Structures are given as structure tokens and as C-alpha cells.
Amino acid sequence: MPTLSRRAFFTGAVALAASARMRMALAQSAPGPFTLPPLGYGFDANEPHIDAQTMMIHHDRHHAAYVANLNAAVKDHSQVAALPVEAILARLAEMPDAVRTALRNNGGGHANHTMFWQVMGGKGGAPEGDLAAAIARDFGGLEALQTQFNRAGVGQFGSGWVFVTVTADGKLALVARPNQDTPLMEGGRVLFGNDVWEHAYYLKYQNRRPDYLAAWWNVVDWPKVAGRYAAAKAGTLAI
């Protein structure tokens, strides 16, 4: 048993070191205005519902790659580089033709994942206060929202996201988008959302996307979501 524990320790240390080297290499290959945000919690914070290895790969490799590619896309476009990512996405039609697709894919990936990490790391449960009231008003309650949300996630063909959007007056709605598209591209705001790309769940759930969607509610940080709801109503919610 001690040998296995030591092996597990060193395996984990090597993985973390490799992850750090990859982040550094990505940053060095395409420096720029956009940075990979920290998780704000450990890779294992969402166990057993989302495993630590998936969290590490998802954050340190997939999201880091979106950031590096986004920085590469704006490298020769200083006016675009000066914009926040939500403004780039809302004004995609105005972006230079040569980099518009890269901005859509990688800007969307950066914005979506930044939101994603913010609303996870919690203990599930149920929302309270104004947010709970809005969910009851617009969806018929949390259970009804979860049913509709999970159905939309399962029904999203291929890769994509399922989102709950929020307006400045607090109105909530449910939408799904393919790839790394986001309601930010229509000038909307996202309250929270779940990633249904296979890299978000395949190590643990394989092809069982419905199981992943059901389990994900156990790691939602409802106080953080409530903070995003308040920010949306105050007009300060960015991503």
C-alpha cells in the first residue's frame, strides 16, 4: 500500500508539473491581453461528481489553449486587443475577416469557461432569495428548471453548451448553443451554463451525457450564481 500511495503521489506531482509547464509554454507562445483565470478552488473540489483529472485537463489545457489562441488572433490587431472579450463577441460582425472565426471560437471558449469555473466548486442544494423567486417565476421552480436544462443539454447535437440567460430586469431564459458560441454574441448575458463538450465529462461518464448533466447540479455554487444575478440587474455582469 505505501508503494501505491507513493506512486500515486509522484504521478500527481508529475501531472501538476506538466500542467504548469504547458500553461507557461502556451502563455509564452502567444502573450497578450487575455489570461487564464485561476479556478479559485482545488481540482478535486467537485469530486466525486467531476473528477480532479478532468478538471485539471479542462482548465489547464483546454481553457489555456483558448486563451493562447485568442491572444495569437489579436496580436496584429491592437484595436481588437484593447476590447474586453464580451465586446469582441458582441461585435463579431465588425471584426477583421482574417481573424473573425478565431475570435468566435477562442473568444467564445475563453468567455464560456471563465463563467463555468465561477459557478462551480459549490455544494449544490438550492438557490435562495431573489434568484429562487426568479427561477420559480420563469421556470416553475428549480426542479422544473433542472429538467428543462438537462433535456436541452442532452439534445444539443455534438459539442456545445446549455445556458440560463439573464436580462437587466432579471428575466431568465434557457438556450443551447453549438461549439463555443454564447449568448454574448447577441449582446446577451449568461447567468450560468454547463459545458457539454465531451472533454468536460468523458473520463468519468464516457458517453453518458445525461448522467453528467444530472450530477453537475451537485457542484453548482448557488451563492456565486446569486452574485451574478445581482450583477446582471445592476448592469455590471461582464462575462
N, C-alpha and C positions, 0 to 999 in steps of 0.2 A: 504493500500500500504506500509506504513512503516513497518508493521509486516512482510509482504512478503520479503521486502528488508533485514530486519534483519535476517530472516530465511535463505535467500539465502547467506547472508554474513557468518553466522555461519556454514552453510553446506559446503561452500567453504573452510572455515578455518579448519574445521574438516577433509575434504578430503586432504588438503595440509599437515596437521599434520600427518595423517595416512600414506600419501605417504612418508614423511620424515622418519617416524618410520620404514616403510617397507624397504627403502633404507639402513637404518642403520642396520636393522636385517640381510638383505642379505649380507651386507659387513662383518658383524661380523661372520656370519655363514661360510663364505669362503673367508677369507682375502687372498690377493695375489697380483701379479704384475699388474693385469688389473683393470681399474677403469671405472666407469660410467662417460662419459664426460657430461658437462653441455650442455643444449640446446643452450645457447647463446642468447636467446630471451624468451619472456613470452609464457606460454601455449596458450594464446589467440592470439598470433601473426598471426596465419594462419586463423583466423575467417574471414568470415563465411564459408570458403571452407573446412577447417578441424577444428572441434570444440575443445575447450580447454580441455574438459574431455577426449576425445580420445588422445590428445597429452600427457596429464598427465599420463594416464594409459599406453600408449605405451612406453613412455620414462622411467617413474619411476618404472614401474612394469615389463613390458616385457623385455626391454633392461637390466634393473638391474638384472633380473633373468639370462639372458645370461652371464652377467659378473660374477655373483656369481658361476654359474655352470662351467664356464671356469676356474675360479680360483680353484675350487674344483678339476677339472680334472688335473691341472698341479701341485697340491700340493705335490705329491710324485715324481715329475719328474723335478728336478731342471734344467736340460739342456733344457727342453722344456719351462719351465717358464722363462728362460732368453731370449727367442726369441720374437721379435715383432709378433703380431698376423698375419700380412701378410706373414711372413716367415713360421710360423706354417702351414698356409693354403696352401702355395705353396709347402710344403714338407710333406703333409699328409701321403704319402706312407711310409715315414721314421718314422712316429710317433709310439709310443708303441701301440701294438694291443689293450690293455685293455682300452685305452682312445681315440683311433682314432675317433670313432663315436662321442664321446662327444666333441672333439676338432672341428670336422667338423661342427656339429650343432651349438655349442655355440660360437666357434671362428667365424664361418660364421655370426651368428646372431649379434655378437659384431661389426665386421667389417662393415657389411651392414648397421646397424643402425647408427654407427658413421658417415659414409658417408652421410646417409639420412638426419640427423639433419643439417649437414653442408650446404646442398644445398637448404634448405627450409628457411622459415622466410622472404622471399622477396615479391616483388610485381608483379611477373610475367613479362609481357612485352616481350621483345625480346633481344637476345644476340647482342653484337656488336663486331667490330674489328676482330681479328684473329679467334675467336670462331665462329662468324657468318659466316665467309668465309669458315671455315671447315665444318660447317653444310650444307651450300649451296653446297659445293663440294661433300660431301659424302652422303647426303640425298636428295638434291634438294631443300633445304630451310627448315625453321622452320616449316611451316605448314605441309610439307610432312613428316618431322621427327615426329611431333606430331601424325599424322595419323598412321604411322607405329608403333610407340611406344605404342599408345593406343590399337591398334589391337593386338600387342604381349602381352600386359598386360591382355586384355580380354581373349585371347587364352591360357594363362598359366593355365593349369588344376590344381585345388586345390590351395594350398598355394605356394608362390614364389615371385620372383622379376623380373622386367624388367630393363635392364641396357643399357646405352650407354658406350661402352668401348673406350679406347684411347691408342694408341701406342706411343712410344717415338718420332716418327716423326709426331705425330699429327693426324694420321688416325683414324677415328671414325667408329664404327660398332654397331649394335643393337643385343642384345642377351637376352634371358629369361632363368631363372634358377629356379628349384623347391626348395621348403623348404628354407633353409638358405645357399644354395650353392651360389658361387660367382665366377666371372672370376679370382679372386685372386688365386683360386685353380689350375688354369692352368698357373700361373705366369703372368696373365694379369693385367691391371689396369682399374678401373672404373672411368669414368668422372662424371656420375650421374646416379641415378636409383630411381625407385619407388617401394614401398612395396605393394604387392597385397595380403598379408595375410588379412583375414577378420578383424583381430583386428585393422588394420590400418584405417578402414573405416566404420565398421558395425553399430556403434552407430548412425551415421548420414545418411548413404546411404543404410543400410540394404544389400540387395542382388544386389544393382545397381552398380556393379563394374565399368561399362562404365561411369557412371556419376561422380564417384570419380576420375577416371583417367582423365577425361576432366577437372574437377575442379582443380586438383592438379597443373596444369601449372600456375595457378594464384598465387601460393605461391613459385614458384621457384625463387631463388636468383641468377640471371644470373651473377652478378659480382663475386660471390663466385665460380660459375661454371667456369667462365673465369680464376679465380685464379688457380683452379685445372687443367685446360687445360695447363696453362703456367708451372705449376709444373711438369706435365707429360712430357712435352717437355724438361724440364730441368733435368729430371731424379730424381726428389725429391718427387713425389707423392707417398705416402705410402699406405694409405687405400682408 
